[in-house]
Amino acid sequence: MQVLQLQMAVQPDPAEVGRARSWARKRLRGCGYDPDAPLCETLILVVSELVTNAVVHTGCPAVLRLVFPVGGASEGPAVRVEVADASDVPPERRPAEGEALGGRGLELVDCLCDRWGWYPDGSGKRVWCEIDCEAAAPAAPEERVQALAV
C-alpha cells in the first residue's frame, strides 16, 4: 500500500486554523478525495480541532501532517492526522460546562475518530488520530457530534 504524507507549518496564531482547514481540503481534493464526502468533512473538523489546540494551548509553532492512502480512501486502512508542537505539556481532555466556548475539542476527536493519542516527540509532543477507511461508512459528522449532546 502506498501512502502520501503532506505537511504544513502552523504558526502560533488563531488565523492559522482557517488556513490549515483550507490547506487540508485542497490537498484531499487534489489527491482524489471527494471534499463533500463524510470522511473529508470529518477530517477537516479534526484538523481544525487539533490545530486549534496546538495554537491556543501551546503558543508554539506546530506542524500539521496528513497521511493517507494514494488513490482515495478505498485503497487503505486509515487516514491519519498528526499535529506536532514544541510544548511538552500533554493534551488534556477538559470538561466543558454549559455554554463554555472551549473544552470540547478532544471530546470531538474521540467521538469522530477510530483512534487517537499522543506521544513525546523530541522536546515536544505529537497528537495523532486515525479514521478507518475500510469500515462501514461512519455517520455524518453532524450525526456523530449530536451523540455528544445526549
C-alpha positions as CSV (number, residue, x, y, z in Angstrom):
1,M,0.0,0.0,0.0
2,Q,1.3,3.4,-0.9
3,V,0.6,6.4,1.3
4,L,1.1,10.0,0.8
5,Q,2.4,12.3,3.6
6,L,1.8,16.0,3.3
7,Q,2.7,18.6,5.9
8,M,2.4,22.3,6.6
9,A,3.9,24.6,9.2
10,V,1.5,26.3,11.5
11,Q,2.4,29.5,13.4
12,P,1.0,30.2,16.9
13,D,-1.8,32.5,15.5
14,P,-5.5,31.6,15.6
15,A,-5.8,32.7,12.0
16,E,-3.7,29.6,11.1
17,V,-6.7,27.3,12.0
18,G,-8.7,28.5,8.9
19,R,-5.6,28.3,6.8
20,A,-5.0,24.7,7.9
21,R,-8.6,23.7,7.1
22,S,-8.3,25.2,3.6
23,W,-4.9,23.6,3.0
24,A,-6.2,20.2,4.1
25,R,-9.3,20.5,1.9
26,K,-7.3,21.4,-1.1
27,R,-4.8,18.6,-0.6
28,L,-7.5,16.0,-0.1
29,R,-9.3,17.2,-3.3
30,G,-6.0,17.1,-5.2
31,C,-5.4,13.5,-4.2
32,G,-8.8,12.2,-5.4
33,Y,-10.9,12.5,-2.3
34,D,-14.4,13.9,-2.6
35,P,-14.3,17.1,-0.4
36,D,-18.1,16.8,0.3
37,A,-17.9,13.1,1.5
38,P,-18.4,12.5,5.2
39,L,-14.8,11.2,5.6
40,C,-13.4,14.5,4.3
41,E,-15.8,16.6,6.4
42,T,-14.8,14.7,9.4
43,L,-11.1,15.0,8.6
44,I,-11.4,18.8,8.2
45,L,-13.2,19.1,11.6
46,V,-10.4,17.0,13.2
47,V,-7.7,19.1,11.6
48,S,-9.5,22.2,12.9
49,E,-9.7,20.9,16.5
50,L,-6.1,19.6,16.7
51,V,-4.6,22.8,15.1
52,T,-6.7,24.9,17.4
53,N,-5.4,23.0,20.5
54,A,-1.8,23.5,19.3
55,V,-2.3,27.2,18.6
56,V,-4.4,28.1,21.7
57,H,-2.8,25.9,24.4
58,T,0.9,25.9,23.5
59,G,1.7,29.3,21.9
60,C,4.3,27.4,19.9
61,P,4.7,26.8,16.2
62,A,3.4,23.4,15.1
63,V,3.4,21.0,12.1
64,L,0.2,19.6,10.7
65,R,0.6,16.3,8.8
66,L,-1.9,14.3,6.8
67,V,-1.1,10.7,5.9
68,F,-3.5,8.8,3.6
69,P,-3.6,6.1,1.0
70,V,-2.8,7.1,-2.6
71,G,-5.8,6.8,-4.8
72,G,-8.5,7.5,-2.3
73,A,-9.9,6.1,0.9
74,S,-11.0,2.8,-0.5
75,E,-7.4,1.7,-1.0
76,G,-6.1,1.8,2.5
77,P,-7.0,1.1,6.1
78,A,-6.9,4.6,7.7
79,V,-6.3,8.3,7.2
80,R,-4.1,9.8,9.9
81,V,-3.9,13.4,11.1
82,E,-1.0,14.5,13.2
83,V,0.0,17.8,14.9
84,A,3.4,18.1,16.4
85,D,4.3,21.1,18.5
86,A,7.2,22.2,20.7
87,S,5.3,22.0,24.0
88,D,5.9,19.0,26.3
89,V,2.6,19.6,28.1
90,P,0.3,16.6,27.4
91,P,-3.1,17.2,25.8
92,E,-5.8,17.1,28.4
93,R,-9.5,16.4,28.0
94,R,-11.3,19.1,29.8
95,P,-15.0,19.0,30.8
96,A,-17.0,21.7,29.1
97,E,-19.7,23.2,31.2
98,G,-22.9,24.7,29.9
99,E,-22.3,27.3,27.3
100,A,-18.5,27.3,27.7
101,L,-16.7,28.2,24.4
102,G,-13.9,25.7,24.9
103,G,-13.2,22.3,26.3
104,R,-14.8,20.1,23.6
105,G,-12.0,19.6,21.1
106,L,-10.6,16.3,22.3
107,E,-14.1,15.0,23.1
108,L,-14.9,15.7,19.4
109,V,-11.7,14.0,18.3
110,D,-12.5,11.0,20.5
111,C,-16.1,10.7,19.1
112,L,-15.2,11.2,15.4
113,C,-12.0,9.1,15.2
114,D,-11.4,5.4,15.5
115,R,-8.2,6.0,17.5
116,W,-6.3,8.9,18.8
117,G,-3.4,9.6,21.2
118,W,-0.2,11.4,21.7
119,Y,3.4,10.7,22.4
120,P,6.5,12.7,23.3
121,D,8.4,13.9,20.2
122,G,11.8,15.4,20.7
123,S,11.3,18.3,23.2
124,G,7.6,18.5,22.4
125,K,4.8,16.1,21.5
126,R,2.8,14.7,18.6
127,V,-1.0,14.4,18.8
128,W,-2.5,12.0,16.3
129,C,-5.8,10.4,15.2
130,E,-6.9,7.9,12.7
131,I,-10.1,7.3,10.8
132,D,-10.6,3.9,9.3
133,C,-11.5,3.9,5.6
134,E,-12.3,0.2,5.1
135,A,-15.0,0.1,7.9
136,A,-18.6,0.8,7.0
137,A,-19.2,4.4,6.3
138,P,-19.4,6.4,9.6
139,A,-22.4,8.6,10.4
140,A,-22.2,12.1,9.0
141,P,-20.2,14.4,11.3
142,E,-23.3,16.3,12.5
143,E,-24.9,13.0,13.5
144,R,-21.8,11.8,15.4
145,V,-21.5,15.2,17.1
146,Q,-25.2,15.0,18.1
147,A,-24.2,11.9,20.2
148,L,-22.1,14.2,22.4
149,A,-25.2,16.3,23.3
150,V,-27.0,13.3,24.7
